[in-house]
Amino acid sequence: MATLDAFAQEKRPRVTEPQTHALNIQQTLEQEILSGVLAPGARLEEVDLSARFNCSRTPVREALRQLAAASLITVKPRQPAVVAALSARKLIEMFQVMADLEGLCARLAARRISSAQIERLKRAHARMESLAQSDDVDLFYEINREFHEVIYEASQNEFLTEQTRSLRNRVAAYRKLVTQRPRRRTDTLTEHAAVLEAIVGGDEDKADKTMTAHVNLLGEKLLDFIALFPESDEAFRR
């Protein structure tokens, strides 16, 4: 048996030090991009990153390659990588698709959510209520993300969850900008309450519709979103 165990260990791929460095760098930069610490358009110089993480350029390049594969950064030949910056028009299109995906998550959650997940949703909503009038936008945004993550999990559809989370991650920095507006935080609580009520009540149609409306950029939300972009942005005229 010991011989078989030894053979199995020999065949198991070993994680090398550069791979470990690359994963750590990737996870750190990803978190900074999603939290808005690294804003869209920020340059990611290999030399600076090597110095920051105290490693060679090899793991830095691998980390950047993985971030580019996730569409979080853009890489061009002989130029520094930059955090992906999306046009207003592109973002609105992405929000429209994300709204439908999140609506489907909520619809499935209304059918499949467990009692433990309901309690987690209620706790997240209560925590957001306590922060609505505070200046701690970062914490409000993080708990908001947790609220949505519970719904993804409750949908019990891994592929849907992966696609929804991937798209949400790509627009995360822009969502956070909108969240910084006090009025938007108040509206978020009202909309979350409607989603929560529908899911707890098992109302699939209402859960879908309220979540879709919550995420989509319509009416005043669209105007607030457009205001985040400079007047010189040509995205809406293309």
Residue pairs with C-beta under 8 A, 6 or more apart in sequence:
18 55
18 56
18 58
18 59
18 62
19 59
19 62
20 59
21 53
21 55
21 59
22 58
22 59
22 60
22 62
22 63
22 66
23 63
24 53
25 49
25 53
25 55
25 59
25 60
25 63
26 62
26 63
26 66
26 67
28 53
29 38
29 44
29 49
29 63
29 67
30 67
30 70
30 72
31 37
32 38
33 67
33 72
33 73
33 83
33 172
33 173
34 72
34 169
34 172
34 173
35 138
35 141
35 172
35 176
36 172
36 173
36 176
36 177
38 44
38 83
39 83
39 173
40 83
40 84
40 85
40 86
40 173
40 174
41 82
41 83
41 85
42 82
42 83
43 80
43 81
43 82
44 64
44 73
44 80
44 81
44 82
44 83
45 80
46 57
46 60
46 61
46 64
46 80
46 81
47 57
49 60
49 63
50 56
50 57
50 60
53 59
53 60
64 73
64 75
64 81
65 75
67 73
67 81
68 74
68 75
68 81
70 166
70 169
71 84
71 170
72 83
72 84
72 169
72 170
73 81
73 82
73 83
73 84
74 81
74 82
74 84
75 81
83 173
84 170
86 94
86 170
86 171
86 174
87 233
87 235
87 238
88 225
88 226
88 228
88 229
88 233
88 235
88 236
89 235
89 236
89 238
90 235
91 171
91 174
91 225
92 217
92 222
92 225
94 167
94 170
94 171
95 171
95 215
95 216
95 217
96 216
96 217
97 167
98 164
98 167
98 168
98 171
98 215
99 211
99 212
99 213
99 214
99 215
99 216
100 212
101 160
101 163
101 164
101 167
102 148
102 151
102 164
102 168
102 211
102 212
102 214
102 215
103 207
103 208
103 209
103 211
103 212
103 215
104 155
104 160
104 208
105 151
105 152
105 154
105 155
105 157
105 160
105 161
105 164
105 211
106 151
106 155
106 195
106 198
106 199
106 207
106 208
106 210
106 211
107 204
107 205
107 207
107 208
107 211
108 154
108 155
108 156
108 157
108 160
109 117
109 151
109 154
109 155
109 199
109 207
110 198
110 199
110 201
110 202
110 203
110 204
110 206
110 207
110 208
111 202
111 204
112 154
112 155
112 156
113 121
113 154
113 199
113 200
114 154
117 150
117 153
117 154
118 199
118 200
120 146
120 150
121 147
121 150
121 151
121 196
121 199
121 200
122 196
124 143
124 146
124 147
124 150
125 147
125 189
125 192
125 193
125 196
127 143
128 140
128 143
128 144
128 147
128 188
128 189
128 192
129 189
131 139
131 140
131 143
131 185
132 140
132 185
132 186
132 189
133 182
134 140
137 176
137 179
137 180
137 185
140 179
140 185
141 175
141 176
141 179
144 179
144 188
147 192
148 168
149 165
151 195
151 199
151 211
152 160
152 161
152 164
152 165
153 161
154 199
155 161
168 175
174 225
174 228
177 228
178 184
178 221
178 224
178 225
178 228
179 185
179 188
181 224
184 221
184 224
187 221
188 214
191 210
191 213
191 214
192 214
194 206
194 210
194 214
195 207
195 210
195 211
195 214
197 206
198 206
198 207
198 210
199 207
217 225
226 236
229 235
